[in-house]
Amino acid sequence: MPSYHIITYGCQMNEHDSENIAGLLEAMGYEHTPDSSKADVVVMNTCSIRENADKRFFGSLGQFKKYKKTNKDFIMCVCGCMPQQPRIIEKIKESFSWVDILFGTQTIGEFPKLLSERIRTGRKQISIIDNSPDIPEVIESKRMFRHKALVNITYGCNNFCTYCIVPYTRGREKSRSLKDVVCEIRRLAEDGVKEVMLLGQNVNSFRDSEGNRFADLIKAVDEIEGIERIRFMTSHPKDISDELIDCYRTCSSLCNNIHLPVQAGSDSLLKRMNRHYTRAQYLEKVAKLREVSPDITISTDIIVGFPGETDEDFEDTLSLVKEVRYDSAFTFIYSPREGTPAAEFEDQIPERLQHERFDRLVDAINEISLEKNQAYVGREVEVLVEGISRNNDKALSGRTDDFKLVNFTSEAPLDEEMIGKAVKVRITDAKTFSLDGVITE
């Protein structure tokens, strides 16, 4: 039986795209191999959010050239956000002419046809790149987990933040219908899925052709029998509505956690980033969330060293972090992306200063994260088991409702049959990024 291997870079949207690609390949009779050197087909699903993603991609891609020399039937495929950029396509065609198939984020459904044509004709550099205004067809994916699933509800983005390449690689925003999303999740629930992650570049701007909004979708999914946890990512602060905030009070399946990217704490930087909200408006959203759900956990994204960032701007970001007290944060040093407005700004920040500010920010976030995690010691929490712990092969790990990662042990042998089930765990120790515990049932 022919085999395949998929390498995925980037966000959960890309992870779900890879699940879809895996589903298509297995429907064609391919089986997965964890060893890329033994695969007949390798697919690199790429990300273009940061500059170093380009370097990593081309460095990794070059390593596969030797496979072509030793196996004439080996097929190399590149997909994802990078092929959506004309300059990347040209570079691949010029410097990596041995690559067989190229396709974009909107044309995953065309992959089986491209692969069949490559096998039949031997022709290389077959490609379909398109930012169609149509909603992509839902593909029967191969899920990474039996008990949880990723579900796309929107595609593309209309925000055009000045630092971001996504609207140019994934196209303009479009929403699936509430009815179609609910039908998909019902099928997943019937297949044993307990947790769904609703995905989009900006999920809370969801609006279908019948006028249903994101809060309406949350309420509809909350009513599906078998679904115990609802998560979503990513949300834009400007589109967090009062109706959505109220869902944290009324929807029992909605997890007590939100990822709310702030990017900066300075109004001047937020305006320059084209974020469409002020510091005060962001803090008002946080206050409303905590009024409805005082124990809600909040994570965020922050960019350090954006062009024009002054010492005062950075201190504003630092003070916002201390005021909100995030449970965790994804922090990034700004890197210019060709084709975005910010890449043309003249007042780029020196790399040395970027790193100094980054280190200070990470130290502040980690201190708060540890303090918040330490408050869990002694508590009993419910954990949805995900698998063997990465830190201890004699322990299991999973997530709480509020998205805390818990590694836990037991006096009795732990059974992998527990994966996908909810168990009670008493927290015994806290680290910056995780909790340790002992199963109590």
C-alpha positions in Angstrom: 0.0 0.0 0.0 1.4 3.4 -0.9 2.2 5.7 2.0 2.1 9.4 2.8 3.6 11.9 5.3 2.4 15.4 6.1 4.5 18.2 7.6 2.4 21.0 9.1 3.5 24.5 10.0 1.4 27.2 11.5 -2.0 27.6 13.1 -4.9 25.3 13.9 -6.4 26.2 10.6 -3.4 24.6 8.9 -3.7 21.6 11.3 -7.2 21.1 10.2 -6.3 21.5 6.5 -3.7 18.7 7.1 -6.4 16.6 8.6 -8.5 17.1 5.4 -5.5 16.3 3.2 -4.9 13.1 5.2 -8.6 12.2 4.7 -8.3 12.6 1.0 -5.1 10.6 0.8 -6.5 7.7 2.8 -9.7 7.7 0.6 -7.2 7.2 -2.3 -5.7 4.1 -0.6 -2.7 5.7 1.0 -1.6 4.9 4.6 0.2 7.2 7.0 3.8 6.7 7.8 5.6 8.7 10.6 8.9 8.5 8.7 9.0 10.9 5.8 12.0 9.0 4.2 9.7 6.0 3.7 6.8 7.9 2.2 5.7 7.7 -1.4 4.0 11.2 -1.1 5.2 14.0 1.2 3.0 17.1 1.7 4.4 20.2 3.2 1.5 22.4 4.5 3.1 25.8 4.9 2.6 29.0 7.0 3.6 32.5 6.0 2.8 34.5 9.1 6.4 35.2 10.1 9.6 35.9 8.2 11.5 32.9 9.7 8.7 30.6 8.4 10.1 31.3 4.8 13.6 30.3 5.9 12.4 27.1 7.7 10.3 26.1 4.8 12.9 26.5 2.1 15.5 24.8 4.3 13.2 21.8 5.0 12.1 21.6 1.4 15.6 21.4 0.1 16.3 18.3 2.2 13.8 16.3 0.1 15.7 16.7 -3.2 17.8 13.7 -2.3 14.6 11.6 -2.2 14.0 12.3 -5.8 17.4 10.9 -6.7 16.9 7.6 -4.9 13.2 7.1 -5.7 12.0 8.2 -9.1 8.3 7.6 -8.0 8.6 9.9 -4.9 6.1 12.8 -5.1 6.7 16.1 -3.3 3.8 18.4 -2.7 3.7 21.9 -1.3 0.5 23.6 -0.1 -0.9 26.1 2.4 -0.4 29.8 2.7 3.0 30.1 1.0 2.0 29.0 -2.5 -0.7 31.7 -2.3 2.1 34.3 -2.7 3.3 34.9 -6.3 6.9 35.5 -5.2 7.0 32.1 -3.4 5.5 30.3 -6.4 8.1 31.8 -8.7 11.0 30.9 -6.3 9.7 27.3 -6.1 9.4 27.1 -9.9 12.9 28.5 -10.4 14.9 27.0 -7.6 12.9 23.8 -6.7 11.8 22.6 -10.1 11.7 19.1 -8.8 8.6 19.8 -6.7 5.7 18.0 -8.2 2.5 19.5 -7.0 1.5 23.0 -5.7 -1.9 23.9 -4.3 -3.3 26.6 -2.1 -5.6 27.0 0.9 -8.8 27.2 -1.2 -8.0 24.2 -3.5 -7.4 21.3 -1.1 -10.4 19.5 -2.7 -8.5 19.5 -6.0 -5.5 17.6 -4.6 -6.7 14.0 -5.5 -7.1 15.1 -9.1 -3.6 16.7 -9.1 -2.0 13.7 -7.6 -3.7 11.3 -10.0 -2.6 13.5 -13.0 1.0 13.5 -11.7 1.0 9.7 -11.3 -0.6 9.2 -14.8 1.4 11.7 -16.8 4.6 12.1 -14.8 4.3 15.9 -15.3 5.8 18.1 -12.6 4.9 21.5 -11.2 1.2 20.9 -11.5 -0.6 23.7 -9.6 -4.0 25.1 -8.7 -3.9 28.3 -6.7 -7.1 30.3 -6.2 -8.8 32.6 -3.7 -12.3 31.7 -4.7 -15.2 33.7 -3.1 -17.0 30.3 -2.6 -17.0 28.3 0.6 -14.7 25.3 0.2 -16.3 21.9 0.2 -16.3 20.1 3.6 -13.9 17.2 3.4 -14.0 14.0 5.4 -10.9 14.5 7.5 -8.7 12.1 9.4 -9.0 13.6 12.9 -5.9 13.7 15.2 -8.0 12.9 18.2 -11.0 10.5 18.5 -12.7 12.7 21.1 -12.2 16.2 19.8 -12.4 17.9 16.4 -11.5 21.1 14.6 -14.4 22.7 12.6 -14.0 25.6 10.2 -16.8 28.1 10.4 -15.2 31.1 8.5 -12.5 31.4 5.9 -10.2 34.3 5.1 -10.1 37.7 6.8 -11.3 41.3 6.1 -9.3 43.1 8.8 -6.1 43.9 7.0 -3.9 44.5 10.0 -0.9 46.3 8.6 1.5 43.5 9.8 -0.5 40.5 8.6 -0.2 38.6 5.3 -3.3 36.4 5.9 -5.9 38.4 3.9 -3.6 38.1 0.9 -3.0 34.3 1.3 -6.4 33.1 2.5 -8.6 35.7 0.8 -11.5 37.7 1.9 -13.7 36.6 4.7 -16.6 34.2 4.1 -18.8 32.3 6.6 -20.4 28.9 6.3 -24.1 28.6 7.1 -25.1 27.9 10.7 -27.1 24.9 9.5 -24.2 23.3 7.7 -21.9 23.8 10.7 -24.5 22.3 13.1 -25.0 19.3 10.8 -21.3 18.6 10.7 -20.9 18.9 14.5 -24.0 16.6 15.0 -22.2 13.9 12.8 -19.0 14.4 14.9 -20.9 14.0 18.1 -22.5 10.8 16.8 -18.9 9.6 16.1 -17.9 10.1 19.7 -16.5 13.7 19.6 -17.0 15.5 22.9 -15.1 18.7 22.2 -15.2 21.0 19.2 -12.9 23.9 18.3 -14.6 26.4 16.0 -12.0 27.8 13.7 -11.5 31.0 11.6 -9.2 33.9 11.2 -11.9 35.9 13.0 -14.6 33.5 14.3 -16.7 36.1 16.1 -17.4 38.0 12.9 -19.2 35.0 11.7 -22.4 35.9 9.9 -24.2 33.6 7.5 -26.5 34.4 4.6 -29.6 34.2 6.9 -28.1 36.7 9.3 -27.1 34.3 12.0 -24.2 35.6 14.2 -21.5 33.9 16.1 -23.5 33.9 19.4 -26.4 32.2 17.5 -24.0 29.5 16.4 -22.6 29.0 19.9 -26.1 28.6 21.3 -27.0 26.1 18.5 -23.9 23.9 19.1 -24.6 24.1 22.9 -27.8 22.2 22.3 -26.2 19.3 20.4 -26.3 16.1 22.4 -22.9 14.7 23.2 -20.9 17.9 22.8 -19.5 18.7 26.2 -17.0 21.4 25.4 -17.0 24.2 22.9 -13.9 26.3 22.2 -13.1 28.8 19.4 -10.1 30.5 17.9 -9.3 33.2 17.0 -11.4 36.1 18.0 -10.9 39.8 17.2 -11.6 42.1 20.1 -13.6 44.6 18.0 -16.1 41.9 17.2 -16.7 40.5 20.8 -20.4 41.3 21.2 -22.4 41.5 24.4 -24.5 38.5 23.1 -21.3 36.4 22.8 -20.2 37.5 26.2 -23.5 36.4 27.6 -23.0 32.9 26.2 -20.5 32.4 28.9 -23.4 32.6 31.4 -26.1 30.7 29.5 -24.3 28.0 27.5 -23.1 25.1 29.7 -20.8 23.6 27.0 -18.9 26.8 26.3 -15.5 26.5 27.9 -14.5 29.1 30.5 -11.6 30.4 28.4 -11.0 32.9 25.6 -8.1 33.7 23.4 -8.3 37.5 22.9 -5.3 38.9 20.9 -4.4 42.4 21.9 -1.1 42.8 20.0 -0.2 46.0 21.8 -1.2 48.1 24.8 -0.6 51.5 23.2 -3.3 53.3 21.3 -0.9 54.8 18.8 0.5 51.3 17.9 -3.0 49.8 17.8 -4.0 52.5 15.3 -0.9 52.0 13.3 -1.6 48.2 13.3 -5.1 48.9 12.0 -6.7 47.0 14.9 -9.9 49.0 15.1 -10.1 49.3 18.9 -8.4 51.3 21.6 -6.8 50.1 24.8 -9.8 51.3 26.8 -12.2 49.4 24.6 -10.2 46.2 24.9 -10.1 46.5 28.7 -13.9 47.1 28.7 -14.4 43.8 26.9 -12.2 42.0 29.4 -14.2 43.6 32.3 -17.5 42.5 30.8 -16.2 38.9 30.3 -15.0 38.8 34.0 -18.3 40.3 35.2 -20.2 37.4 33.5 -17.6 34.8 34.4 -15.2 35.9 37.1 -12.9 32.8 36.8 -12.6 32.9 33.0 -9.0 32.3 31.7 -7.7 34.6 29.1 -4.8 34.2 26.7 -3.5 36.6 24.1 -1.1 37.5 21.3 1.4 40.3 21.6 3.8 41.8 19.1 7.0 43.4 20.3 9.1 45.8 18.3 6.5 46.9 15.8 7.7 49.8 13.6 7.7 53.1 15.5 7.3 51.4 19.0 8.7 53.9 21.5 9.7 53.1 25.1 6.4 54.6 26.2 4.5 52.4 23.8 6.2 49.3 25.2 5.6 50.4 28.8 1.9 50.7 27.9 1.9 47.1 26.6 3.7 45.9 29.8 1.2 47.7 32.0 -1.8 46.2 30.1 -0.3 42.8 30.7 -0.1 43.4 34.4 -3.6 44.9 34.5 -5.3 42.0 32.6 -3.2 39.3 34.1 -3.2 36.8 31.3 -3.1 33.1 32.0 -0.8 32.8 29.0 0.4 34.7 25.9 1.9 34.0 22.5 4.6 36.7 22.2 6.3 37.5 18.9 9.1 39.8 17.8 7.8 41.8 14.8 9.1 40.6 11.5 8.2 42.4 8.2 6.2 40.4 5.7 6.7 41.4 2.1 3.4 42.7 0.7 2.1 44.2 3.9 2.0 48.0 4.7 4.1 47.7 7.8 7.0 46.2 5.8 7.3 49.6 4.1 7.3 51.6 7.4 10.6 53.4 7.7 10.9 53.4 11.5 11.8 49.8 12.0 13.0 48.9 15.5 16.7 47.7 15.9 16.9 44.0 16.6 18.8 44.4 19.8 16.1 46.6 21.3 13.3 44.2 20.1 15.0 41.4 22.0 15.5 43.4 25.1 11.8 44.4 25.2 10.7 40.8 24.3 12.7 39.4 27.3 11.1 41.9 29.7 7.6 41.1 28.4 8.1 37.3 28.6 9.4 37.6 32.2 6.3 39.6 33.2 3.9 37.2 31.5 5.6 34.1 32.9 5.5 35.5 36.5 1.8 36.1 36.2 1.1 32.7 34.6 2.9 30.9 37.4 1.1 32.9 40.1 -2.3 32.0 38.5 -1.4 28.4 38.2 -0.3 28.2 41.8 -3.8 29.1 42.8 -4.9 25.6 41.5 -2.7 23.6 43.9 -5.0 21.6 46.2 -8.0 22.0 43.9 -9.8 19.1 42.3 -10.4 19.7 38.6 -12.0 17.8 35.7 -9.6 16.9 32.9 -10.5 15.6 29.5 -7.7 13.2 28.8 -5.8 13.7 25.6 -3.0 11.2 25.7 0.4 10.2 27.2 2.2 13.1 28.8 5.1 14.5 26.9 7.0 15.0 30.2 6.5 11.5 31.6 5.6 8.3 29.7 4.0 6.9 32.9 1.6 9.8 33.1 -1.4 11.1 31.1 -2.2 14.6 30.2 -5.3 16.6 29.3 -7.0 20.0 29.5 -9.4 21.5 32.0 -12.5 23.4 30.9 -10.5 26.6 31.3 -7.7 25.2 29.1 -5.1 24.4 31.7 -2.7 21.6 30.7 -2.6 18.9 33.4 -0.1 16.0 33.6 -1.3 13.5 36.1 -0.4 10.1 37.6 -2.2 7.4 39.6 -1.3 4.8 42.2 -3.0 2.3 39.9 -1.6 1.8 36.4 -3.0 4.3 33.9 -4.9 2.9 31.0 -4.8 4.5 27.5 -8.5 3.6 27.3 -9.0 6.7 29.5 -8.1 8.9 26.5 -11.2 10.9 25.5 -12.8 10.5 28.9 -13.2 13.1 31.7 -11.5 12.3 35.0 -11.1 14.1 38.4 -7.6 15.2 39.2 -6.2 16.8 42.4 -3.6 19.4 41.6 -0.4 18.8 43.5 2.1 21.2 41.8 2.1 24.2 39.5 4.5 25.2 36.8 4.5 28.2 34.4 2.9 26.3 31.5 1.3 23.3 33.2 -0.1 21.7 36.3 0.8 18.4 37.9 -1.8 16.2 39.7 -3.0 12.8 40.9 -6.2 11.2 39.7 -8.8 10.9 42.4 -11.2 8.5 40.9 
